[in-house]
Amino acid sequence: MKKTFLLAALFFSGVTLTAQSKDEQMFKEIYKSSLTNSKCYSWLDHLSNNIGSRLSGSENAQKAVLYTKAQLETLGLDKVYLQEVMVPKWVRGEKETAYIMDNKAKTSVPICALGGSIATSKNGLAAEVIEVQTIAELNTLGDKIKGKIVFFNRPMEQELIETFKSYGGCVDQRYAGAKEAAKFGAVGTIVRSMNLRLDDFPHTGNQSYGDLPESKYIPTAAISTNGAELLSKSLKSNSKLKFYFKQSCKQMEDVLSYNVIGELKGSEHPEKIIVVGGHLDSWDLADGSHDDGAGVVQSMEAVNIFKNLGYKPKNTIRVVLFMNEENGGKGGKKYEEVAQLNKENHIFALESDSGGFTPRGFNFESDDANFKRIEGWKNLFEPYLIHSFTKGHGGSDIDALTSKKIVKAGLKPDSQRYFDYHHAANDTFDAINKRELELGAATMASLLYLIDQNGIIE
């Protein structure tokens, strides 16, 4: 009996080692393909330098749709198509101007309108300033706010290693600051940029007036971190100084746009769908190379790697380039709506939307059984210095996606420099490192391969 058990144990051990060896070899081939035969860097070069910024509803966003569809069609996928989606159209208008009015001195500071904001009057807006750190503090000031510009000056927490936690700890002032300040009669809001360093780049981003009537909307803008420091210091010397800013942005009617979708049909379980994607739109201040041009081309490269290696997936692998993540999330919602209508079964979704820096691991939205199983693959990634497998948010575009049983993941690159560029005018192609971008694509393809080979625990 003991001999039989020992033989069985040796047999299964051999099977496991053979599978491990097979996976290790596939990883080597995936990384080699990405580092020596990748198209993602040249794709991003075109998106960034030939097309440029791709705000939803813009002419450039449509150019990006047509370009990425055409590139996917060259890869020999089983299917490439566009999925219609209505998206917001917000136009920035003329470059914003702002200055601190301290007695007779006027000091210019860099600002940019926040997405969805209304314009100031044609002559601009000037008022006294009241500085706050939080919305909770704002709520204690009551009538002191009326007729003033509220200056939200809570910085990202420097001591946090996970910079997305630092971002999450202060982004509420950008998203909801104008709405909350307007309730107390503020005439405008200025928000410190979500940035860990001191520089002169204001960082835009979406904001919402919530359920306020349009008559209560007030203009809102981001100020650079250097500008915020100067304004705060000036207020300490003269609490009666005024701040002036002028912007001409406008919200238009929604327009037709598209998600771009390419598909490799599964050879064994075509009805089971694995999604990989990023968002095709960007903010309008720059070309959005990190946010999220990198995620778009890495997702395209993942299926390109499989085609280059002649890998035939068991399950259907679908690359989805979502439209309108930045100011509405309509692309992700439309994709889920159509998936439900077609009764599709998604078992896994992977998103890249954290920049094109060196990959460090993944965040997983998963039950304990699937997470434990995925953790068992960690040793395959460690030779590539991929160490971090944690439970966390997969991504905004795949957030809406539901199925009977689904695991979601987000690529987790090194994030220490990400917020230097996020939503700012310096998020340009020259900030991208070719090798880091390709390593990220290979890391995504490797995880997709393992999920495809092993499925999920349903």
C-alpha positions as CSV (number, residue, x, y, z in Angstrom):
1,M,0.0,0.0,0.0
2,K,2.8,2.4,0.9
3,K,4.6,1.5,-2.3
4,T,1.5,2.3,-4.3
5,F,1.1,5.6,-2.6
6,L,4.7,6.5,-3.1
7,L,4.5,5.7,-6.8
8,A,1.3,7.8,-7.2
9,A,3.0,10.6,-5.4
10,L,6.0,10.4,-7.6
11,F,3.8,10.3,-10.7
12,F,1.8,13.4,-9.7
13,S,5.0,15.2,-8.7
14,G,6.4,14.5,-12.2
15,V,3.2,15.8,-13.8
16,T,3.5,19.0,-11.7
17,L,7.1,19.5,-12.6
18,T,6.4,18.9,-16.3
19,A,3.6,21.5,-16.2
20,Q,5.9,23.9,-14.3
21,S,8.7,23.4,-16.9
22,K,6.2,24.0,-19.7
23,D,5.0,27.2,-18.1
24,E,8.5,28.4,-17.5
25,Q,9.4,27.8,-21.1
26,M,6.3,29.7,-22.3
27,F,7.2,32.6,-20.0
28,K,10.6,32.8,-21.6
29,E,9.1,32.8,-25.1
30,I,6.6,35.5,-24.1
31,Y,9.2,37.8,-22.7
32,K,11.6,37.2,-25.6
33,S,8.8,38.0,-28.1
34,S,7.9,41.2,-26.3
35,L,11.4,42.4,-25.8
36,T,12.7,41.6,-29.3
37,N,9.6,41.6,-31.6
38,S,7.1,44.0,-30.1
39,K,5.0,46.6,-31.8
40,C,3.7,48.4,-28.7
41,Y,6.3,51.1,-28.6
42,S,5.8,52.1,-32.3
43,W,2.0,51.9,-31.8
44,L,2.3,54.3,-28.8
45,D,4.6,56.6,-30.8
46,H,1.9,57.0,-33.4
47,L,-0.9,57.4,-30.9
48,S,1.1,60.0,-29.0
49,N,3.0,61.9,-31.7
50,N,0.8,61.5,-34.8
51,I,-2.6,61.7,-33.2
52,G,-2.0,63.4,-29.7
53,S,-4.5,64.0,-27.0
54,R,-7.7,61.9,-27.2
55,L,-10.4,63.4,-25.0
56,S,-13.8,61.7,-25.5
57,G,-15.8,63.2,-28.3
58,S,-12.9,64.9,-29.9
59,E,-11.6,64.5,-33.5
60,N,-8.4,62.9,-32.2
61,A,-10.3,60.3,-30.2
62,Q,-12.0,59.2,-33.4
63,K,-8.6,59.1,-35.2
64,A,-7.4,56.8,-32.4
65,V,-10.4,54.5,-32.8
66,L,-9.7,54.1,-36.5
67,Y,-5.9,53.7,-36.1
68,T,-6.1,51.0,-33.4
69,K,-8.8,49.1,-35.3
70,A,-6.6,49.1,-38.4
71,Q,-3.6,47.9,-36.4
72,L,-5.6,45.1,-34.8
73,E,-6.8,44.0,-38.2
74,T,-3.1,43.5,-39.3
75,L,-2.6,41.0,-36.5
76,G,-4.8,38.3,-38.1
77,L,-7.3,38.1,-35.3
78,D,-10.5,36.2,-35.7
79,K,-12.6,39.3,-35.4
80,V,-12.1,43.1,-35.1
81,Y,-15.0,45.4,-34.7
82,L,-16.3,48.7,-33.2
83,Q,-18.9,48.9,-30.5
84,E,-21.0,52.1,-30.5
85,V,-21.1,54.2,-27.3
86,M,-22.4,57.7,-26.6
87,V,-19.8,59.8,-24.7
88,P,-19.6,63.3,-23.1
89,K,-18.0,66.1,-25.1
90,W,-16.3,68.7,-23.0
91,V,-14.2,71.4,-24.6
92,R,-11.5,73.3,-22.7
93,G,-11.4,76.4,-25.0
94,E,-8.6,79.0,-24.6
95,K,-5.7,78.5,-22.3
96,E,-6.6,79.4,-18.7
97,T,-5.0,82.4,-16.9
98,A,-4.7,83.1,-13.2
99,Y,-2.8,85.3,-10.8
100,I,-2.6,86.2,-7.2
101,M,-3.6,89.8,-6.5
102,D,-1.7,90.8,-3.3
103,N,-2.1,94.5,-2.8
104,K,-0.8,96.0,-6.1
105,A,1.3,93.0,-7.1
106,K,0.0,90.4,-9.5
107,T,1.8,87.0,-9.6
108,S,0.8,84.6,-12.4
109,V,0.3,80.9,-11.4
110,P,-0.3,77.9,-13.6
111,I,-3.9,76.5,-13.6
112,C,-6.1,74.4,-15.7
113,A,-9.9,73.9,-15.7
114,L,-11.1,70.6,-14.3
115,G,-13.1,68.4,-16.6
116,G,-16.8,69.2,-16.7
117,S,-16.3,72.6,-15.2
118,I,-18.2,75.6,-16.4
119,A,-16.4,78.8,-17.7
120,T,-15.9,82.0,-15.8
121,S,-17.4,85.1,-17.2
122,K,-15.5,86.6,-20.2
123,N,-13.8,89.0,-17.9
124,G,-12.7,86.2,-15.5
125,L,-13.4,85.9,-11.8
126,A,-11.7,87.7,-8.9
127,A,-12.5,87.2,-5.2
128,E,-11.0,86.7,-1.8
129,V,-9.8,83.2,-1.0
130,I,-10.4,80.9,1.9
131,E,-8.1,77.9,2.3
132,V,-9.3,74.5,3.5
133,Q,-7.7,71.1,3.8
134,T,-10.8,68.9,3.6
135,I,-14.5,68.9,2.7
136,A,-15.2,68.2,6.4
137,E,-13.4,71.5,7.3
138,L,-15.3,73.3,4.5
139,N,-18.6,72.2,6.2
140,T,-17.6,73.9,9.5
141,L,-17.2,77.3,7.9
142,G,-20.7,78.1,6.8
143,D,-21.3,81.7,5.9
144,K,-17.6,82.5,5.9
145,I,-17.5,80.9,2.4
146,K,-20.1,83.0,0.7
147,G,-18.7,85.1,-2.1
148,K,-15.2,83.7,-1.9
149,I,-13.1,81.3,-3.9
150,V,-12.4,78.1,-1.9
151,F,-8.9,76.8,-2.1
152,F,-8.6,73.1,-1.4
153,N,-4.9,72.5,-0.5
154,R,-4.7,69.0,0.9
155,P,-1.5,67.4,-0.6
156,M,-1.0,63.8,-1.4
157,E,0.5,62.0,1.6
158,Q,4.3,61.6,1.0
159,E,4.8,58.8,3.5
160,L,2.6,56.3,1.8
161,I,4.6,53.8,-0.4
162,E,1.4,52.9,-2.3
163,T,1.0,56.1,-4.2
164,F,-2.5,55.2,-5.4
165,K,-3.6,55.2,-1.8
166,S,-2.1,58.7,-1.4
167,Y,-4.1,59.7,-4.5
168,G,-7.3,58.2,-3.2
169,G,-6.8,60.0,0.1
170,C,-7.2,63.5,-1.5
171,V,-9.0,63.1,-4.8
172,D,-12.4,63.8,-3.3
173,Q,-11.5,67.6,-3.1
174,R,-11.0,67.6,-6.9
175,Y,-14.1,65.5,-7.7
176,A,-16.6,67.0,-5.3
177,G,-15.0,70.2,-4.1
178,A,-16.9,72.6,-6.3
179,K,-20.2,70.9,-5.6
180,E,-19.7,71.2,-1.8
181,A,-18.4,74.7,-1.9
182,A,-21.3,75.9,-4.1
183,K,-23.8,74.9,-1.4
184,F,-22.3,77.6,0.9
185,G,-22.3,80.3,-1.8
186,A,-18.7,80.1,-3.0
187,V,-18.1,81.7,-6.4
188,G,-15.4,79.3,-7.5
189,T,-12.9,76.7,-6.3
190,I,-9.2,76.1,-6.8
191,V,-7.8,72.6,-6.1
192,R,-4.2,71.6,-5.4
193,S,-3.0,69.3,-8.2
194,M,-2.8,65.6,-7.4
195,N,1.0,65.4,-7.6
196,L,3.7,64.2,-5.1
197,R,6.3,66.6,-6.3
198,L,6.6,70.3,-6.5
199,D,6.4,71.6,-10.1
200,D,4.6,74.0,-12.4
201,F,2.3,71.5,-14.1
202,P,-1.4,71.8,-13.1
203,H,-3.1,68.4,-13.3
204,T,-6.6,68.2,-14.6
205,G,-9.2,65.4,-13.9
206,N,-12.9,65.0,-13.8
207,Q,-15.2,66.8,-11.3
208,S,-18.9,66.6,-10.8
209,Y,-21.6,69.0,-9.7
210,G,-23.7,66.1,-8.6
211,D,-27.4,66.9,-8.3
212,L,-26.9,70.7,-8.1
213,P,-29.1,72.7,-10.4
214,E,-27.1,74.4,-13.2
215,S,-27.8,77.8,-11.8
216,K,-25.6,76.8,-8.8
217,Y,-22.6,75.6,-10.8
218,I,-19.3,77.4,-10.1
219,P,-16.1,77.3,-12.1
220,T,-13.3,75.1,-10.8
221,A,-9.7,74.7,-11.7
222,A,-6.5,72.9,-10.6
223,I,-3.5,74.8,-9.6
224,S,0.1,73.5,-9.8
225,T,1.8,72.3,-6.6
226,N,4.2,75.2,-6.8
227,G,1.3,77.6,-7.3
228,A,-0.6,76.1,-4.4
229,E,2.5,76.5,-2.1
230,L,2.8,80.1,-3.2
231,L,-0.9,80.9,-2.7
232,S,-1.0,79.3,0.7
233,K,2.2,81.2,1.8
234,S,0.7,84.5,0.5
235,L,-2.6,83.9,2.3
236,K,-0.7,83.6,5.6
237,S,0.8,87.1,5.0
238,N,-2.4,88.6,3.7
239,S,-5.7,86.9,4.3
240,K,-7.5,89.6,2.3
241,L,-5.7,89.0,-1.0
242,K,-7.7,88.1,-4.1
243,F,-7.3,85.4,-6.7
244,Y,-8.2,85.9,-10.3
245,F,-8.8,83.2,-12.9
246,K,-10.3,83.0,-16.3
247,Q,-11.4,79.9,-18.3
248,S,-13.7,79.4,-21.3
249,C,-14.5,75.6,-21.1
250,K,-17.9,74.3,-22.2
251,Q,-20.0,71.1,-21.9
252,M,-21.5,70.1,-25.2
253,E,-24.1,67.5,-26.2
254,D,-23.0,63.8,-26.0
255,V,-21.6,62.4,-29.2
256,L,-21.2,59.0,-30.8
257,S,-17.9,57.2,-30.3
258,Y,-16.6,53.6,-30.0
259,N,-15.0,50.9,-28.0
260,V,-12.4,49.0,-30.2
261,I,-12.5,45.2,-29.9
262,G,-10.4,42.4,-31.3
263,E,-10.9,38.7,-30.6
264,L,-9.0,35.5,-30.7
265,K,-11.6,32.7,-30.6
266,G,-11.1,29.9,-28.1
267,S,-10.3,26.5,-29.4
268,E,-12.0,24.5,-26.6
269,H,-14.3,26.9,-24.7
270,P,-15.1,29.8,-27.1
271,E,-18.1,30.7,-24.9
272,K,-15.7,31.6,-22.0
273,I,-14.3,35.1,-22.5
274,I,-11.1,36.6,-21.2
275,V,-10.8,40.4,-21.5
276,V,-7.6,42.4,-21.6
277,G,-7.7,46.2,-22.1
278,G,-7.0,49.8,-21.3
279,H,-8.8,53.1,-22.2
280,L,-8.3,54.8,-25.5
281,D,-9.3,58.3,-24.4
282,S,-6.9,60.7,-22.6
283,W,-7.1,64.2,-21.1
284,D,-6.5,67.0,-23.5
285,L,-3.4,68.7,-22.0
286,A,-1.0,66.1,-23.5
287,D,-1.0,62.9,-25.5
288,G,-1.7,60.6,-22.5
289,S,1.2,58.3,-23.1
290,H,1.1,56.9,-19.6
291,D,-2.6,57.4,-19.0
292,D,-3.6,55.3,-20.8
293,G,-1.8,55.0,-24.1
294,A,0.5,52.5,-22.4
295,G,-2.3,50.3,-21.3
296,V,-3.9,50.4,-24.8
297,V,-0.7,49.2,-26.6
298,Q,0.2,46.7,-24.0
299,S,-3.2,45.1,-24.3
300,M,-2.8,45.0,-28.1
301,E,0.7,43.6,-27.7
302,A,-0.5,40.8,-25.5
303,V,-2.6,39.3,-28.3
304,N,0.2,40.1,-30.8
305,I,2.6,38.0,-28.7
306,F,0.1,35.0,-28.9
307,K,-0.1,35.4,-32.6
308,N,3.7,35.6,-33.0
309,L,4.1,32.4,-30.9
310,G,1.4,30.5,-32.7
311,Y,-0.4,30.1,-29.4
312,K,-4.0,29.0,-29.8
313,P,-6.0,29.9,-26.7
314,K,-8.5,27.5,-25.1
315,N,-10.8,30.3,-24.2
316,T,-11.8,33.4,-26.3
317,I,-9.4,36.2,-25.6
318,R,-10.8,39.7,-26.3
319,V,-8.8,42.9,-26.3
320,V,-11.0,45.8,-25.6
321,L,-9.9,49.4,-26.0
322,F,-12.5,51.3,-23.9
323,M,-13.6,54.9,-24.7
324,N,-14.4,57.5,-22.1
325,E,-12.8,56.3,-18.9
326,E,-11.6,59.8,-17.9
327,N,-14.8,61.7,-17.8
328,G,-17.7,59.3,-17.6
329,G,-16.8,55.6,-17.9
330,K,-19.3,55.2,-20.6
331,G,-17.2,52.7,-22.6
332,G,-17.0,50.2,-19.7
333,K,-20.7,50.5,-19.0
334,K,-21.6,50.0,-22.6
335,Y,-19.4,46.9,-22.9
336,E,-21.1,45.4,-19.9
337,E,-24.6,46.3,-21.2
338,V,-23.9,44.5,-24.5
339,A,-22.3,41.5,-22.7
340,Q,-25.5,41.1,-20.6
341,L,-27.7,41.5,-23.6
342,N,-25.7,38.8,-25.4
343,K,-25.6,36.6,-22.3
344,E,-21.8,36.4,-22.5
345,N,-19.8,34.5,-19.9
346,H,-16.7,36.4,-18.9
347,I,-14.3,34.4,-16.6
348,F,-11.4,36.9,-16.4
349,A,-10.7,40.6,-17.1
350,L,-7.3,42.3,-16.9
351,E,-6.7,46.0,-17.2
352,S,-3.6,48.2,-17.6
353,D,-4.3,51.8,-16.4
354,S,-1.5,52.7,-14.1
355,G,1.2,53.8,-16.5
356,G,3.9,52.2,-18.5
357,F,6.5,51.8,-15.8
358,T,8.3,48.6,-14.7
359,P,5.8,45.9,-13.8
360,R,5.8,44.9,-10.1
361,G,2.7,42.6,-10.0
362,F,-1.1,42.6,-10.0
363,N,-4.1,43.6,-8.0
364,F,-6.8,41.0,-8.0
365,E,-10.5,41.2,-7.4
366,S,-11.2,37.6,-6.5
367,D,-12.6,35.1,-4.0
368,D,-10.2,33.4,-1.7
369,A,-10.0,30.1,-3.6
370,N,-9.0,31.7,-6.9
371,F,-6.6,34.1,-5.2
372,K,-4.9,31.3,-3.5
373,R,-4.6,29.4,-6.7
374,I,-3.2,32.5,-8.5
375,E,-0.7,33.0,-5.7
376,G,0.6,29.5,-6.5
377,W,1.8,30.9,-9.8
378,K,3.9,33.7,-8.2
379,N,7.1,31.7,-8.4
380,L,6.8,31.8,-12.2
381,F,6.9,35.6,-12.2
382,E,9.7,36.0,-9.6
383,P,12.6,35.5,-12.0
384,Y,11.2,38.6,-13.8
385,L,11.2,40.5,-10.5
386,I,7.3,40.5,-10.4
387,H,6.6,40.0,-6.7
388,S,3.4,41.8,-5.7
389,F,0.2,39.8,-5.8
390,T,-2.4,41.5,-3.7
391,K,-6.1,41.8,-3.5
392,G,-7.3,45.2,-4.8
393,H,-9.0,47.2,-7.5
394,G,-8.7,45.7,-11.0
395,G,-9.5,48.8,-13.0
396,S,-12.2,51.4,-13.8
397,D,-13.1,50.1,-17.2
398,I,-13.7,46.5,-16.1
399,D,-15.3,47.6,-12.9
400,A,-18.9,47.3,-14.3
401,L,-18.2,43.9,-15.8
402,T,-20.2,41.1,-14.2
403,S,-20.7,37.4,-14.9
404,K,-21.7,34.3,-12.9
405,K,-18.1,34.0,-11.7
406,I,-15.4,36.4,-12.8
407,V,-11.9,37.2,-11.6
408,K,-10.5,40.7,-12.3
409,A,-7.0,42.0,-12.2
410,G,-5.0,45.2,-12.7
411,L,-1.4,45.4,-13.8
412,K,0.6,47.0,-11.1
413,P,3.7,48.9,-12.4
414,D,6.0,50.8,-10.1
415,S,4.0,53.8,-9.2
416,Q,6.5,56.2,-7.7
417,R,6.7,58.5,-10.7
418,Y,3.2,58.0,-12.1
419,F,1.6,61.0,-10.4
420,D,4.4,63.3,-11.8
421,Y,2.6,62.8,-15.1
422,H,-1.0,61.9,-14.4
423,H,-3.5,64.2,-16.2
424,A,-0.8,66.8,-16.8
425,A,0.9,68.4,-19.8
426,N,4.0,66.4,-19.4
427,D,2.3,63.0,-19.9
428,T,4.0,62.7,-23.3
429,F,5.8,60.0,-25.3
430,D,9.3,61.1,-24.1
431,A,8.3,60.0,-20.6
432,I,7.9,56.4,-21.8
433,N,10.7,53.8,-21.4
434,K,10.5,51.3,-24.3
435,R,11.8,48.3,-22.3
436,E,9.6,49.0,-19.3
437,L,6.6,49.2,-21.6
438,E,7.4,45.9,-23.3
439,L,8.0,44.2,-19.9
440,G,4.5,45.2,-18.9
441,A,3.0,43.8,-22.1
442,A,4.9,40.5,-21.5
443,T,3.7,40.3,-17.9
444,M,0.1,40.8,-18.9
445,A,0.4,38.1,-21.6
446,S,2.0,35.7,-19.1
447,L,-1.0,36.0,-16.7
448,L,-3.5,35.7,-19.6
449,Y,-1.7,32.5,-20.6
450,L,-2.0,31.0,-17.1
451,I,-5.6,31.9,-16.8
452,D,-6.3,30.5,-20.3
453,Q,-4.5,27.2,-19.5
454,N,-6.0,26.7,-16.1
455,G,-9.3,28.6,-16.1
456,I,-10.8,29.8,-12.9
457,I,-12.4,27.9,-10.0
458,E,-16.2,28.4,-10.6
